[in-house]
Amino acid sequence: MVEVVGTAPTSAMVITKFVYRHSWKTNIYNIKLYYKDSILKFIMKLTKEQKQEITDQQSQKNITKRVTSPELEKILYEALPVLDHGFIRVVDYMGDDTSIVQSARVSYGKGTKKVSTDAGLIKYLMRHRHSTPFEMCEIKYHVKLPIFIARQWIRHRTANVNEYSARYSILDKEFYLPAKENLAAQSSTNRQGRGNLINGKQADEILGLLKEDAQRNYENYEKMLNETFEGKVIDDKKQGLARELARMNLTLNSYTQWYWKTDLLNLLNFLSLRADSHAQYEIREYANVMINTLKKWVPITYEAFMDYRVGGMELSSKGKAVVSKMIKGEKCEYENSGLSKREWNELMSSLGFNDNLV
Ligand SMILES: Cc1cc2nc3c(=O)[nH]c(=O)nc-3n(C[C@H](O)[C@H](O)[C@H](O)COP(=O)(O)OP(=O)(O)OC[C@H]3O[C@@H](n4cnc5c(N)ncnc54)[C@H](O)[C@@H]3O)c2cc1C
C-alpha cells in the first residue's frame, strides 16, 4: 500500500500500490503482435497481475436486496478491448429497467406490471423525452483511451471522472496507431471528417512517422524523468524532472485511463452523439462497445433507444411538409421545399432516397 497525497491540503488516502503507482501498466512484452494488411497491429493484452485482479473481482459474491442485471453481471469487471491498446470495463452499476419504471410510477415496490406494459412505458418516456426516470440508473466504467479521444470525451460534462494521475505516476509506454484501413485523407466535403483511404507507400510513411514521434518523445520523457518505464534509474548522478512537467512532450496518441460514472440519461446522450457516423471513428469504437454493455444492462431501454434515438430521426416542420407531400404522391423538389441544400440532402439520405440528393 502507498499513501497518496490528495489535491486538498493535508488530504491523503491509502490505496493499493498496484492501482496508482503503475495502474494497469501493460507489460510491453505481453502485447501480442499480428499482421493485417501488411501493417503491424497490437492487441490489447493484460498482464498476469491485471488478469488476476479481474479474476478476483469476478469471483467475489455479495448478497444484495437491490436489483441486478444478470447479463451485465456476466461481464462485470471484464476488460473489453477497444482500438489497439484500449479497453472498457464496467466496474459498477445501479438499477435496471425496473428502476426506471419504479420511479416513473413513483411506486413503493418494483413498480413493474407486465414486461410488455413496462416496455410500453419505457418507450413512451423515451419518445416524449420524459427524462428523469432514466436518471435513476447509474453506471461506472474504467476506460483506457488515447489522450486525443479523452479530450473529446471529457466535453460530456454530466459525468463524474477520475483520471489516472500523470503527476503522480509514469504514463504507460503505449500509443495508438490507426490501422491502415482507417488511415484516410481529409474529407473534401466535410471539414470534420475523413475522405478516401490513403494507402501504399504514403500510408506506411505516415504510420512510420506516428510511431517514430511517439517513441522518440517517450524516450525523451524517460530521459527527463531519469527513470525508465520499468522503474530503473537511468543516471545515479542526475535528478529526475517532476512527472507533472516531463509529461508535457508526450504525443496525444499516448494512452490515459479514467473511471467515468454517469447516469443512464446522460449515457444515452453520450452514445447518441458518439456512436453516430458524424463522430470520429476512434470514439465511435468506444461508444459501440458501450452500447453492447447498455444492451446487457437495460435491455428494454436499449431497444427503445435504438428505435427512437439511433434508428429514428428528427423532422423540422418544413421537413415534415416534404415527407407529407411525398407520401401523398405530390411533386416535391428541393427548389420549392424551403429547405437548405444541406437540410434537403440530410433528409433524403435519412429516408434512403439517395436518387433525390442535389
Ligand atoms: C460530431 C461532434 C462534433 C463536435 N465538434 C466540436 C467542435 O468542433 N468544437 C467543440 O468545442 N466541441 C465539439 N463537440 C462537442 C459538443 O459541442 C458537446 O460539447 C459535446 O458533445 C457534449 O455534449 P453535451 O453538452 O450534450 O453533453 P453534456 O456535457 O454531458 O451535457 C448533457 C446535457 O446536459 C445539459 N447541460 C450540461 N451542461 C450544461 C450547461 N452548462 N448549461 C446548460 N445545459 C447543460 C445539456 O442539455 C446537455 O445536452 C462536438 C461533438 C460531436 C458529437
The ligand as an SDF file (V2000), in Angstrom:
LIG
                    3D

 53 58  0  0  0  0  0  0  0  0999 V2000
  -19.6900   15.1450  -34.0030 C   0  0  0  0  0  0  0  0  0  0  0  0
  -19.3100   16.1400  -32.9540 C   0  0  0  0  0  0  0  0  0  0  0  0
  -18.5130   17.2290  -33.2890 C   0  0  0  0  0  0  0  0  0  0  0  0
  -18.1360   18.1770  -32.3160 C   0  0  0  0  0  0  0  0  0  0  0  0
  -17.3380   19.2280  -32.6520 N   0  0  0  0  0  0  0  0  0  0  0  0
  -16.9440   20.0990  -31.7180 C   0  0  0  0  0  0  0  0  0  0  0  0
  -16.0700   21.1920  -32.0290 C   0  0  0  0  0  0  0  0  0  0  0  0
  -15.6750   21.3680  -33.1670 O   0  0  0  0  0  0  0  0  0  0  0  0
  -15.6940   22.0340  -31.0260 N   0  0  0  0  0  0  0  0  0  0  0  0
  -16.1440   21.8770  -29.7520 C   0  0  0  0  0  0  0  0  0  0  0  0
  -15.7670   22.6880  -28.9000 O   0  0  0  0  0  0  0  0  0  0  0  0
  -16.9660   20.8720  -29.4250 N   0  0  0  0  0  0  0  0  0  0  0  0
  -17.3670   19.9930  -30.3590 C   0  0  0  0  0  0  0  0  0  0  0  0
  -18.2030   18.9430  -29.9950 N   0  0  0  0  0  0  0  0  0  0  0  0
  -18.6150   18.8190  -28.6050 C   0  0  0  0  0  0  0  0  0  0  0  0
  -20.0960   19.2270  -28.4150 C   0  0  0  0  0  0  0  0  0  0  0  0
  -20.3040   20.5790  -28.7530 O   0  0  0  0  0  0  0  0  0  0  0  0
  -20.5330   18.9690  -26.9590 C   0  0  0  0  0  0  0  0  0  0  0  0
  -19.7720   19.8050  -26.1150 O   0  0  0  0  0  0  0  0  0  0  0  0
  -20.3270   17.5510  -26.5210 C   0  0  0  0  0  0  0  0  0  0  0  0
  -20.8390   16.6600  -27.4760 O   0  0  0  0  0  0  0  0  0  0  0  0
  -21.0230   17.3170  -25.1790 C   0  0  0  0  0  0  0  0  0  0  0  0
  -22.4030   17.2860  -25.3960 O   0  0  0  0  0  0  0  0  0  0  0  0
  -23.4560   17.7080  -24.2900 P   0  0  0  0  0  0  0  0  0  0  0  0
  -23.2470   19.1300  -23.8990 O   0  0  0  0  0  0  0  0  0  0  0  0
  -24.8010   17.3190  -24.8110 O   0  0  0  0  0  0  0  0  0  0  0  0
  -23.0530   16.7110  -23.0990 O   0  0  0  0  0  0  0  0  0  0  0  0
  -23.0080   17.0010  -21.5270 P   0  0  0  0  0  0  0  0  0  0  0  0
  -21.9810   17.9970  -21.2040 O   0  0  0  0  0  0  0  0  0  0  0  0
  -22.8950   15.6660  -20.8700 O   0  0  0  0  0  0  0  0  0  0  0  0
  -24.4050   17.6170  -21.2110 O   0  0  0  0  0  0  0  0  0  0  0  0
  -25.5850   16.8460  -21.3220 C   0  0  0  0  0  0  0  0  0  0  0  0
  -26.7600   17.7860  -21.3660 C   0  0  0  0  0  0  0  0  0  0  0  0
  -26.8150   18.4820  -20.1210 O   0  0  0  0  0  0  0  0  0  0  0  0
  -27.1710   19.8220  -20.3480 C   0  0  0  0  0  0  0  0  0  0  0  0
  -26.0810   20.6830  -19.8620 N   0  0  0  0  0  0  0  0  0  0  0  0
  -24.8780   20.2940  -19.4060 C   0  0  0  0  0  0  0  0  0  0  0  0
  -24.1680   21.3490  -19.0070 N   0  0  0  0  0  0  0  0  0  0  0  0
  -24.9280   22.4190  -19.2350 C   0  0  0  0  0  0  0  0  0  0  0  0
  -24.7520   23.8210  -19.0540 C   0  0  0  0  0  0  0  0  0  0  0  0
  -23.6400   24.3270  -18.5190 N   0  0  0  0  0  0  0  0  0  0  0  0
  -25.7410   24.6370  -19.3910 N   0  0  0  0  0  0  0  0  0  0  0  0
  -26.8940   24.1580  -19.9000 C   0  0  0  0  0  0  0  0  0  0  0  0
  -27.1360   22.8620  -20.1090 N   0  0  0  0  0  0  0  0  0  0  0  0
  -26.1690   22.0000  -19.7800 C   0  0  0  0  0  0  0  0  0  0  0  0
  -27.4240   19.9910  -21.8220 C   0  0  0  0  0  0  0  0  0  0  0  0
  -28.7770   19.7540  -22.0760 O   0  0  0  0  0  0  0  0  0  0  0  0
  -26.6340   18.8710  -22.4340 C   0  0  0  0  0  0  0  0  0  0  0  0
  -27.1050   18.4300  -23.6850 O   0  0  0  0  0  0  0  0  0  0  0  0
  -18.5930   18.0120  -30.9680 C   0  0  0  0  0  0  0  0  0  0  0  0
  -19.3920   16.9160  -30.6510 C   0  0  0  0  0  0  0  0  0  0  0  0
  -19.7480   15.9870  -31.6050 C   0  0  0  0  0  0  0  0  0  0  0  0
  -20.6080   14.8040  -31.2060 C   0  0  0  0  0  0  0  0  0  0  0  0
  1  2  1  0
  2  3  1  0
  2 52  2  0
  3  4  2  0
  4  5  1  0
  4 50  1  0
  5  6  2  0
  6  7  1  0
  6 13  1  0
  7  8  2  0
  7  9  1  0
  9 10  1  0
 10 11  2  0
 10 12  1  0
 12 13  2  0
 13 14  1  0
 14 15  1  0
 14 50  1  0
 15 16  1  0
 16 17  1  0
 16 18  1  0
 18 19  1  0
 18 20  1  0
 20 21  1  0
 20 22  1  0
 22 23  1  0
 23 24  1  0
 24 25  2  0
 24 26  1  0
 24 27  1  0
 27 28  1  0
 28 29  2  0
 28 30  1  0
 28 31  1  0
 31 32  1  0
 32 33  1  0
 33 34  1  0
 33 48  1  0
 34 35  1  0
 35 36  1  0
 35 46  1  0
 36 37  1  0
 36 45  1  0
 37 38  2  0
 38 39  1  0
 39 40  1  0
 39 45  2  0
 40 41  1  0
 40 42  2  0
 42 43  1  0
 43 44  2  0
 44 45  1  0
 46 47  1  0
 46 48  1  0
 48 49  1  0
 50 51  2  0
 51 52  1  0
 52 53  1  0
M  END
$$$$
